[in-house]
Amino acid sequence: MTATLSKSTDNVIPTPGGVIHVRPYRSASNAQLKAVLSFTPRVSSLDRHNEKSQTDEFRGFFTLFWIGLALLFLRTSLQSWEENRTPLSWTFGRLITGDALVLAISDLVMVSIMLLCVPFVKALQYRWFNYYYTGLVIQHTFQFLYLATAVWWGYHRQWYWVQSGFLVLHAMSSMMKMHSYMSHNGILSTVHRQLQREKAQLEEVVNAVPGGRDTVLRDAITRKAELEAAEGLTPVGTPGVSTPGLAHRVSFSAASGANAGYEDPAAALKRQLGGMTESTGASSSISTSIKDGTPEPLGPSPEIRQRSTAGASSSSKKKKKNQATDALPAPRADLPLGTSLEPSHSTSPHEHAPPDALAWSSNEQIALLATNIDAMQEELKSNGAHGLVWPQNVTYKHFVDFMFFPTLVYQLEYPRTDTMRPLVVVEKIVATLGTFSLIYTITEHYIMPILPKPGDSLIRSFINLALPMMVNYLFIIFECVCTGFAELSYFADREFYQDWWNSTSWDQFSRKWNKPVHTFLLRHVYASTISGLQLSRTSAAFVTFLLSALCHELVMAVVTKKIRPYLFLMQMAQLPMIALGRLPIVKRNRTIGNIVFWAGLMSGFPLL
């Protein structure tokens, strides 16, 4: 069914990196229907620039919530001044500032060690060793020592839970960044190595033919021209004609599930604008113009921007069969994959190069090798607007950029903004300080004085701690920090969480609460175990939850200096709870599901 766009209001087309706003209008000089396009990168649910949350009918309650917390802060400060002549007590402050200089130096050293990832990838580039399996052993040994050093250093310094917990959490996030960078570049190095082998083999086969490359090339060009002349088609390689490399990439995306649901923005716009043309009955086609100020890397693809009247009117016509393209052999199914593994939710795919002329050779071996080479060259090219090709990305500058990006999953290119707004940075700094002040106030005055004592029952601890710890949990301070870094680094994809507070099951919560971590686990644990270990989806989900639970248990062991397996078991118990949450009777009662979710979340804090 073809979607229809409204002629009187703005239409929103979801794309991997944000949304395209389409505003139809008619020119004053003629009756031709046109459309103005503008691109908006996606943001988190509670971000001030989120149009949806700013028009929500309950937005006043959100404002009231913050006003209430501000009044609580003022009341607590006034009471503390009357009792102690200080705005706030400093018991918790002494904990978080203890050994602060050593902590800062230690964290700086841990961050600097991350730069060793670049020499590792350069060694793969220069073929000092293979990624499979020498590189894998080096990578995981390095990651283990990195995290173990952070854990040991916290115990060695005998830090409080604040310092040791911070260092371990930062080390874990840094380790995830390093893992994504090294593993993805390791895979690309494998593609590059295979590409060089295929090129050498092609050169050998071509040279073995009497007459050499010139003869083979003339034969291929002649065969291609004959096939094109048979149907009177546009030469292969022009925009809109598919290539074997592209078919190879798309077939993987559909099979792997990593890019499931992806639709190219150009294709989406063509489909929906085509529907608008048909529904309005306009005989003239739609021409488009780009709204001034749209960031170039984030806007619609060049195919949209350069779309002509003839191109729009012909989009609804049935395309002729292209015998020249159909004659190309399919690339080998066992070719290594590269940028097809990159998440497609944050980039706009580049325009694919036309196939090599040798792909039309009458020699089947030459044609197959040329097709394989085309496919692997596409696997080394990024999905971004600039089409960065590996190993152009293997530089310290590129890695430092990745270090500052608020994401844990590496790819060659990311959606970027054109400008940095200083006022947004100031806003996020103020929001971070304000949120931290509220967290400090609640922890100092409403949590630490009523911490459980020996002999206190679980029910009493739950009643005392559930509400203040729940309020602390609602402060999404990492959203302020991540958005600030995103603005400073021109990073456009700022959906760091979704509406997790509306979750009716634990799998919804795990997907929505922390998007960077969820994306990392989805790509490097869930998808990797399915493709690498041939696990089923259920087994891969179990492995993902197991690793997540072990990481949480490690953090709690560092913070509390104890191993409490009941927290680990409770997190693993989410798996059967997820299965129960998918029952039709539970899905129909979303309110009950949300109540159960909140009850489970609130009961977890007193157990800490």
C-alpha positions in Angstrom: 0.0 0.0 0.0 1.4 3.4 -1.0 1.6 6.0 1.7 -0.1 9.3 1.0 1.3 12.7 2.1 -0.9 15.5 3.2 -0.9 18.6 0.9 -1.6 21.1 3.7 0.6 20.1 6.6 4.1 19.0 7.2 4.7 15.3 6.7 7.3 13.3 8.7 9.3 10.5 7.1 11.3 8.4 9.7 14.8 7.7 8.6 17.7 5.9 10.3 19.4 9.1 11.6 16.3 11.2 12.3 13.3 12.4 10.3 12.7 14.2 7.0 10.1 16.9 7.1 8.3 17.3 3.8 6.1 20.4 3.4 4.2 20.4 0.1 3.4 23.7 -1.6 2.5 25.1 -5.0 4.7 27.7 -6.7 3.3 31.2 -7.2 4.3 31.2 -10.8 2.6 28.0 -11.8 0.5 25.2 -10.4 3.3 22.7 -10.1 3.3 20.8 -6.8 6.7 21.1 -5.0 8.0 20.2 -1.6 10.5 21.7 0.9 12.7 19.1 2.6 14.4 19.6 6.0 16.2 17.1 8.1 16.1 16.9 11.9 18.4 14.5 13.8 16.8 12.4 16.5 17.1 13.3 20.1 16.2 11.7 23.5 12.7 11.8 24.8 13.2 14.5 27.5 15.5 16.7 25.5 14.3 20.3 25.3 14.6 20.2 21.5 12.4 17.1 21.2 9.3 18.4 19.4 7.1 15.5 20.5 7.8 15.9 24.2 7.4 19.7 24.0 3.8 19.2 22.6 2.9 16.4 25.0 -0.3 17.2 27.0 1.4 16.1 30.2 4.4 18.4 29.8 3.1 20.6 32.6 3.5 17.8 35.1 7.1 17.4 34.0 7.7 21.1 34.8 5.9 20.7 38.1 8.2 17.8 38.9 11.3 19.9 38.6 9.7 22.8 40.5 8.9 20.4 43.3 12.5 19.1 43.4 13.8 22.7 43.5 11.5 23.4 46.5 12.8 20.3 48.2 16.4 21.4 47.6 15.6 24.8 49.1 13.8 23.4 52.0 16.6 20.9 52.8 19.2 23.7 52.5 17.3 26.0 54.8 16.8 23.2 57.4 20.5 22.4 57.2 21.5 26.0 57.7 19.2 26.4 60.7 20.7 23.2 62.3 24.4 23.3 61.2 24.9 26.7 59.8 25.8 25.1 56.4 23.6 24.9 53.3 24.3 21.2 53.0 26.0 18.5 55.1 29.4 17.4 54.0 29.4 13.7 55.0 28.9 12.5 51.5 31.0 15.2 50.1 34.1 14.0 52.1 33.5 10.5 50.5 33.4 11.7 46.9 36.3 14.1 47.2 38.7 11.8 49.0 41.9 11.2 47.0 40.4 13.2 44.2 43.8 14.1 42.6 45.0 10.5 42.4 41.6 9.5 41.0 41.9 12.1 38.3 45.4 11.1 37.4 44.5 7.4 37.3 41.5 8.1 35.1 43.7 10.2 32.7 46.2 7.3 32.5 43.4 4.8 31.7 42.1 7.1 29.0 45.6 7.5 27.5 46.1 3.8 27.3 43.2 3.6 24.9 45.4 5.2 22.3 47.2 1.8 22.0 44.3 0.7 19.9 45.6 2.6 16.9 49.0 0.8 16.7 47.1 -2.5 17.0 45.0 -1.7 13.9 48.0 -0.3 12.1 49.7 -3.7 12.7 46.8 -5.4 11.0 46.9 -2.9 8.2 50.6 -3.7 7.6 49.9 -7.4 7.8 52.2 -8.1 10.8 49.6 -10.6 11.9 46.1 -11.8 11.1 43.1 -10.7 13.1 41.8 -14.2 13.1 43.1 -15.5 15.5 46.3 -13.9 16.6 44.7 -10.4 16.7 41.7 -11.7 18.7 44.0 -13.2 21.3 46.0 -10.0 21.6 42.8 -7.9 21.7 41.0 -9.8 24.5 44.2 -10.2 26.6 44.7 -6.4 26.4 41.0 -5.8 27.4 41.2 -8.2 30.3 44.4 -6.6 31.7 42.9 -3.1 31.2 39.8 -3.9 33.3 41.7 -6.0 35.8 44.1 -3.1 36.4 41.2 -0.7 37.2 39.7 -3.2 39.6 43.0 -3.9 41.3 43.9 -0.2 41.6 40.7 0.6 43.4 41.4 -2.1 46.0 45.1 -1.1 46.2 44.2 2.5 47.0 41.5 1.3 49.5 39.1 3.9 47.9 35.5 4.4 49.0 32.8 2.9 46.8 32.4 6.2 45.0 36.0 6.4 43.6 36.4 2.7 42.9 32.9 2.5 41.4 33.6 5.5 39.1 37.0 4.2 37.9 35.6 0.7 37.1 32.5 2.0 35.4 34.6 4.4 33.3 37.1 1.5 32.5 34.2 -0.7 31.4 32.8 1.9 29.1 36.3 2.6 27.7 36.8 -1.2 27.2 33.6 -1.4 25.2 34.8 1.5 23.0 38.1 -0.2 22.5 36.5 -3.6 21.8 34.2 -2.1 19.1 37.1 -0.2 17.5 39.5 -3.1 17.4 37.0 -5.7 16.4 35.4 -3.7 13.6 38.7 -2.6 12.2 40.0 -6.2 12.6 37.0 -7.4 10.4 37.8 -4.7 7.9 41.4 -5.8 7.8 40.2 -9.3 7.0 38.1 -7.9 4.1 41.1 -5.9 2.8 43.4 -8.9 3.0 40.9 -11.0 1.0 40.5 -8.2 -1.5 44.2 -8.1 -2.2 44.2 -11.9 -2.7 41.3 -11.7 -5.1 43.0 -8.8 -7.0 46.2 -10.8 -7.3 44.2 -13.9 -8.5 42.3 -11.8 -11.1 45.5 -10.3 -12.4 47.0 -13.8 -12.7 44.0 -15.2 -14.6 43.8 -12.1 -16.9 47.5 -12.3 -17.8 47.0 -16.0 -18.7 44.5 -15.2 -21.4 46.1 -14.7 -24.9 46.3 -11.0 -25.5 46.3 -10.1 -21.8 44.1 -7.5 -20.1 43.4 -5.5 -23.4 41.8 -8.5 -25.0 39.7 -9.4 -21.9 38.6 -5.8 -21.4 37.5 -5.4 -25.1 35.6 -8.7 -24.8 33.8 -7.5 -21.6 32.9 -4.1 -23.0 31.6 -5.6 -26.2 29.4 -8.1 -24.3 28.1 -5.4 -22.0 27.2 -3.2 -25.0 25.4 -6.1 -26.8 23.3 -6.8 -23.7 22.4 -3.1 -23.3 21.6 -2.7 -27.0 19.2 -5.7 -26.8 16.8 -3.7 -24.6 17.9 -0.2 -25.5 18.6 0.5 -21.8 20.5 3.2 -20.0 24.1 2.2 -19.5 24.7 0.2 -16.3 26.3 2.3 -13.6 24.0 5.3 -13.8 22.0 6.2 -10.6 19.1 3.9 -9.9 20.7 0.8 -11.5 21.5 -1.9 -8.9 24.9 -3.5 -8.7 26.1 -6.9 -7.4 28.0 -5.2 -4.6 24.8 -3.5 -3.4 22.8 -6.7 -3.7 25.4 -8.5 -1.7 25.2 -5.8 1.1 21.4 -5.8 1.1 21.1 -9.5 1.2 23.3 -9.6 4.3 21.4 -6.9 6.1 18.2 -8.7 5.7 19.6 -12.0 6.8 21.6 -10.8 9.8 18.9 -8.7 11.4 21.5 -6.0 12.3 19.9 -3.6 9.9 16.4 -5.0 9.9 13.8 -2.5 9.1 16.2 -0.1 7.4 14.9 1.8 4.5 17.1 4.2 2.5 15.8 7.8 3.0 15.9 8.3 -0.8 13.7 5.2 -1.3 11.3 6.3 1.4 11.0 9.7 0.0 10.5 8.5 -3.5 7.8 6.0 -2.4 5.8 8.5 -0.4 6.2 11.5 -2.7 5.1 9.1 -5.5 2.0 8.3 -3.5 1.3 12.0 -3.1 1.5 12.5 -6.8 -0.9 9.7 -7.6 -3.4 10.6 -4.8 -3.6 14.3 -5.9 -4.0 13.4 -9.6 -1.5 16.0 -10.6 -0.3 15.5 -14.1 2.9 17.4 -13.4 5.6 15.9 -11.3 7.1 17.0 -8.0 10.2 19.0 -7.8 12.1 19.5 -4.6 14.2 22.1 -3.0 16.3 22.0 0.1 15.5 24.3 3.0 18.3 26.7 3.7 20.4 25.8 6.7 20.0 22.0 6.5 23.3 20.3 7.5 24.8 18.7 4.5 26.0 15.4 6.0 22.6 14.9 7.6 20.3 15.9 4.9 18.7 13.7 2.3 21.0 11.9 -0.1 22.2 13.6 -3.3 19.7 11.4 -5.2 16.9 13.3 -3.4 18.5 16.8 -3.8 19.1 16.3 -7.5 15.8 14.8 -8.3 14.4 16.2 -11.5 10.9 16.5 -12.7 11.4 13.7 -15.2 12.8 11.5 -12.4 9.8 12.1 -10.2 7.2 11.4 -12.8 8.9 8.2 -13.9 9.2 6.8 -10.3 5.7 5.3 -10.5 6.4 3.6 -13.8 7.4 0.0 -14.0 11.1 -0.4 -14.7 12.3 -2.4 -17.6 14.3 -5.5 -17.0 18.0 -4.8 -17.4 19.6 -7.7 -19.1 23.1 -6.3 -18.7 22.8 -6.2 -14.9 21.1 -9.5 -14.7 24.0 -11.1 -16.6 26.4 -10.2 -13.8 27.3 -13.2 -11.6 26.5 -13.0 -7.9 29.4 -12.6 -5.6 30.5 -15.5 -3.5 28.3 -16.0 -0.4 31.3 -16.7 1.8 33.1 -13.3 1.3 34.0 -11.5 4.5 31.7 -8.7 5.5 32.8 -5.2 6.5 30.7 -2.1 6.7 27.6 -4.1 6.2 28.0 -4.9 9.9 27.8 -1.2 10.8 24.5 -0.1 12.3 22.5 1.6 9.6 20.4 3.7 12.1 22.9 6.5 12.2 24.2 7.1 8.7 22.9 7.7 5.2 24.3 5.1 2.7 26.7 6.3 0.1 26.1 6.1 -3.6 27.6 2.8 -4.9 30.2 2.8 -7.7 29.3 1.1 -11.0 30.6 -2.4 -11.5 34.0 -3.1 -13.0 33.8 -3.7 -16.8 35.5 -7.0 -16.3 32.4 -8.3 -14.5 30.8 -8.7 -18.0 33.7 -10.9 -19.3 32.7 -14.1 -21.0 35.2 -15.9 -18.9 33.2 -17.0 -15.9 36.2 -17.0 -13.5 37.2 -13.5 -14.5 33.6 -12.2 -14.2 33.2 -13.8 -10.7 36.5 -12.4 -9.4 35.7 -8.9 -10.7 32.3 -9.1 -9.0 33.8 -10.3 -5.8 36.3 -7.4 -5.9 33.4 -4.9 -6.4 31.5 -6.4 -3.5 34.5 -6.3 -1.1 35.4 -2.7 -2.1 31.9 -1.7 -1.1 32.5 -3.6 2.2 35.5 -1.3 2.9 33.5 1.9 2.2 31.6 3.6 5.0 27.8 4.1 4.9 28.3 7.8 5.4 28.0 10.8 3.1 31.7 11.0 2.6 32.3 7.4 1.7 35.4 7.0 3.8 37.4 3.9 2.8 39.4 1.7 5.1 42.2 2.2 6.1 41.8 5.9 5.7 40.2 5.9 9.2 43.2 4.4 10.9 44.6 7.6 12.4 45.0 9.0 15.9 42.8 11.9 15.0 40.0 9.7 13.9 40.3 7.6 17.0 40.4 10.6 19.3 37.2 11.8 17.6 35.6 8.5 18.4 36.7 8.8 22.0 34.8 12.0 22.4 31.7 10.7 20.6 28.9 9.7 23.1 28.6 6.2 21.6 30.1 2.8 22.3 29.8 1.3 18.8 32.4 2.2 16.2 31.8 2.8 12.6 33.7 4.7 9.9 31.4 7.6 9.7 28.7 9.1 12.0 26.0 11.7 11.3 27.4 15.1 12.1 26.1 18.6 12.6 27.4 21.7 10.8 27.7 23.9 13.9 28.3 23.8 17.6 25.9 25.8 19.7 27.7 27.3 22.7 24.4 28.0 24.5 23.5 24.3 24.4 26.8 23.4 25.9 26.3 25.9 28.7 22.8 24.7 29.2 24.0 21.1 29.6 26.8 22.1 32.0 24.3 23.9 34.2 21.9 21.0 34.0 24.7 18.6 35.0 25.7 20.7 38.0 22.0 21.2 39.0 21.2 17.5 38.6 24.3 16.5 40.6 23.3 19.0 43.3 19.9 17.3 43.7 21.4 13.9 43.7 23.9 15.0 46.4 21.1 16.5 48.5 18.9 13.5 48.4 21.8 11.1 49.1 23.2 13.2 51.9 19.9 14.0 53.7 17.5 11.3 52.7 19.5 8.1 52.1 22.7 8.1 54.2 20.9 8.8 57.5 18.5 5.9 57.1 20.9 3.3 55.6 20.0 -0.2 56.8 21.5 -1.3 60.1 22.1 -4.9 61.3 18.7 -6.3 62.3 16.6 -4.1 60.0 14.0 -6.1 58.0 13.9 -6.1 54.2 10.4 -4.5 54.3 11.6 -1.6 56.5 14.6 -1.0 54.3 12.3 -1.0 51.2 9.9 1.5 52.8 12.8 3.8 53.9 14.9 3.7 50.7 12.6 3.0 47.8 11.4 6.5 47.2 14.6 8.5 47.6 16.6 6.1 45.6 13.9 6.0 42.9 14.1 9.8 42.7 17.8 9.6 42.3 17.4 7.0 39.5 15.1 9.4 37.6 17.9 12.0 37.3 19.3 11.0 33.9 22.5 12.8 34.5 24.3 10.9 31.7 21.9 12.5 29.2 23.2 15.9 30.1 26.8 14.7 29.9 26.3 12.8 26.6 24.4 15.7 25.0 27.1 18.1 26.0 29.8 16.0 24.5 27.7 15.4 21.4 27.3 19.2 20.9 31.1 19.7 21.4 32.0 17.0 18.9 29.3 17.8 16.3 27.7 14.4 16.9 24.1 14.4 15.6 22.6 11.1 16.8 21.4 12.0 20.4 18.9 9.4 21.2 20.6 8.1 24.4 17.4 6.7 25.9 13.7 6.3 25.1 10.6 6.3 27.3 11.8 3.5 29.6 9.4 4.8 32.3 6.5 3.4 30.2 8.0 -0.1 30.1 5.7 -3.0 30.6 8.4 -5.7 30.6 12.0 -6.0 31.3 13.0 -6.5 27.7 11.5 -3.1 26.9 13.4 -1.5 29.8 16.7 -3.1 28.6 16.2 -1.6 25.1 15.1 1.8 26.2 17.0 2.7 29.4 20.5 3.0 28.0 20.6 3.0 24.2 24.5 3.2 23.8 25.0 0.1 25.9 22.0 -1.7 24.3 23.4 -1.0 20.9 26.8 -2.4 21.9 25.3 -5.6 23.4 23.1 -6.0 20.3 26.0 -5.8 17.9 29.0 -7.2 19.7 27.3 -9.8 21.9 23.9 -10.8 20.6 24.6 -10.6 16.8 28.1 -11.8 17.1 27.2 -15.0 19.0 24.5 -15.7 16.4 26.8 -15.2 13.4 30.1 -16.5 15.0 28.9 -19.3 17.3 25.8 -20.2 15.3 23.6 -19.8 18.4 19.9 -19.5 18.3 18.2 -16.2 19.1 17.1 -17.6 22.5 20.6 -18.8 23.3 22.1 -15.5 22.1 19.7 -13.6 24.4 20.7 -15.8 27.3 24.5 -15.1 26.7 23.8 -11.4 26.4 21.9 -11.3 29.7 24.6 -13.4 31.3 27.4 -11.1 30.3 25.3 -8.1 31.4 24.6 -9.6 34.8 28.2 -10.5 35.3 29.3 -7.0 34.6 26.7 -5.6 37.0 27.9 -8.1 39.6 31.5 -7.0 39.1 30.6 -3.4 39.7 28.6 -4.3 42.8 31.5 -6.4 44.1 33.9 -3.5 43.7 31.5 -1.0 45.3 30.4 -3.1 48.3 33.6 -5.2 48.6 31.2 -8.2 48.7 29.9 -10.8 46.3 26.1 -11.0 46.5 24.9 -13.6 44.1 21.3 -12.9 44.8 21.5 -9.7 42.7 23.0 -11.7 39.9 20.3 -14.3 40.1 17.6 -11.6 40.2 18.9 -10.1 37.0 19.0 -13.5 35.3 15.4 -14.0 36.5 14.4 -11.3 34.1 14.6 -13.9 31.3 11.6 -15.9 32.4 9.8 -12.7 33.3 10.4 -11.5 29.8 8.8 -14.7 28.5 5.8 -14.1 30.8 5.5 -10.5 29.6 5.0 -11.7 26.1 1.9 -13.6 26.9 -1.2 -12.1 25.3 -3.0 -11.7 28.6 -0.1 -9.6 30.0 0.2 -7.6 26.8 -3.4 -6.6 27.0 -3.0 -5.2 30.5 -0.2 -2.6 30.0 -1.0 -0.8 33.3 -0.5 -3.9 35.3 2.7 -4.6 33.4 4.0 -1.1 34.1 3.1 -1.5 37.8 5.0 -4.8 38.1 8.0 -3.2 36.3 8.1 -0.2 38.7 7.7 -2.5 41.8 10.5 -4.7 40.6 12.8 -1.7 39.9 12.1 0.0 43.3 12.6 -3.2 45.2 16.0 -3.7 43.8 17.6 -0.6 45.4 17.1 -1.6 49.1 18.8 -4.9 48.2 22.0 -3.1 47.2 
